[in-house]
Amino acid sequence: MNSYRERYIDELNRHFGVDQRRINHALKVLANVELIMEQEKLSEETYKIIIVTALLHDVGIKPAEEKYQSSAGVYQEIEGPPIVRAIMNRLGEPEAIIERVAYIVGGHHTVMKNNGLDFQIIWEADLLVNIEEEGLMNSPGISDIIAKNFRTATGKRIAREMFL
């Protein structure tokens, strides 16, 4: 395992504390990105961006709930990037990686912001978990959700196996 993966799991645990539901959600997203990335040709930097983003993508929930009494995606996207930057700066990450992770965290609920394979893999991995957690797997529109949101061959295959 990559040492940065373990450091960011520690950061995730530190950030969410006793909120095991949020920690587990991020770890499920991490497991999904790792499955999807197995079939994609990615640089080491892109791989790292995806791993770190999977672990930190929902860090904005905690301040969103405190400030706005809501965990809505729009508030997560506002509150998440400053936390991501603080954590990653503290861990000495390069600015380009910090900014890419912060961008994805700051848009991970907004389809129009999806602008690369790294973002797409996060989008798919998070959606796989959200479909299950929100009980949408038996929804009549599940095949449309899959068709509209999954672009990687592996993500499509996993979604079909899980939900169709």
N, C-alpha and C positions, 0 to 999 in steps of 0.2 A: 504494500500500500504506500501511497505517496505520503510523505511527512506533512505536506501542506494540507492534505485531506484530513488528517487527524487534528491538526491545529485548528482548522475551521469547524470541525465537529465540536471541539472544545469551546470555541467561540459561540457556536450555536447554543450549546448547553448553558454557557455563562449568560448569554443574552436572554434566553427564555426561562431560565431557572427551573421552577417546578411545573411549568406549562408543558407537560409531556405530550399533549396532543399536537402542539405546534412543532415540537422537536421531532416527533414521529412522522409528521407530514413531510418535513424537510428530508428526513432519512429515506422515506418512500420515494420522493422525487429524485434523490441521489441514486437510489437503486435503479430507477427507470432510466435516468440519463446514462448510467453505466451500461445498461443493456443496449440502448439505442446507439451509443458511441462505438460499441464493438464492431458495428458494421459500417461505420463512417471513417473516411480517411481524414484525420485531423492532425494539425500540428500540436506539439506539446503545449504551446501557449493557449491554443483554442481549447484543448482538453482541460487545462487548468481553469480557464475562464468558466467553462461549463460546470465543473465540479464545485468551484467556489460559489457560483451563482445559485446552483441547486441548493446549497446549504444555507445561503443568506437571502434567498429571494423573498422571504416573508418577514424579514426583520422589522419592516415598517408597521406591522400589525400592532405591536405593543404600544408605540407612541400614538398611533392612529386611534386606538381605543381610549387612550388617556386624553388626547386632545379633542377628538370629535365624537367620542362614545360610539365609534363604528369601526369595523374592520374592513369596510368597503375597499375594493381595489384601488379606486381613485386616491384614497387617503394613504394606502400602503405605498403607492407610487410616489407620493410626495415625501413621506417620512422615511422610506427605506434608503435612498441613496446617501444621505448624510451619514447614516449609521454604517453603511457599507464602506464609505470612504474612511471613516474613523478607524474601523477595525483593520482594514487593509493597509492604511498608512502605518498604524501601530505595528503591523507585522512586516513592514518594509517592502511591500509589493511595488513593482514598477507602475508608474503613473498610467501608462497605456492600458494595463490590465485592470487597474482600479477603475478607470473611467468606463471601460467596456462593461465590467460587472455592474457598476452603478447605473449605466444606461439601461441594461436589461432589467435590473431590479426596478428601475423607475418606469418601466413600460410593460412589465410582464402580464398585465391584465388588458393591454391595449393592442389589438391585432395590427393596427396601422403602424405601430412602432417596430414590428417584427422585421428586421432588416438583415438577417444573416443566418447561417446554419447554426451557429451557437445559440442564438435567440430561439430558433425553431425547435431545437432539441429541448430547451428549457420549457417552451410552450407545450410541447407534446407530453413531456414527462410530468409536468404539473397538471395538465388536463387529465391524464390517465388517473392520477390520484384523486383529483377533484370529482371526476365522474363517479368513482367508487364511493368517496366520502359523502357526496351529496345524494347518493342513491339514484343516479340517473341511468344506470346500466340497463334498466328495463324500459326506459323512456321510448315512446314510439319514434322519436326523432334521433335516436342514437346513431343510425347509419348516416344521417345528414351531418351530425356533429363530427363524426369521423371523417367524412368526405371533405368537409370544409376546413378542418383544422390540422389534419395529419398530412405531412408532405414527405417525410423520410420513409423509405421502404420498411425499415424496421419498426418505426412508430406505427405505421398503418397495420402491419402484421400483428403487432402486440395488441393494438386496440381491437382489431377484429377478433383475435383469439379470446380476449377478455370479455368482450361485450356483445358479439354477434353469434 
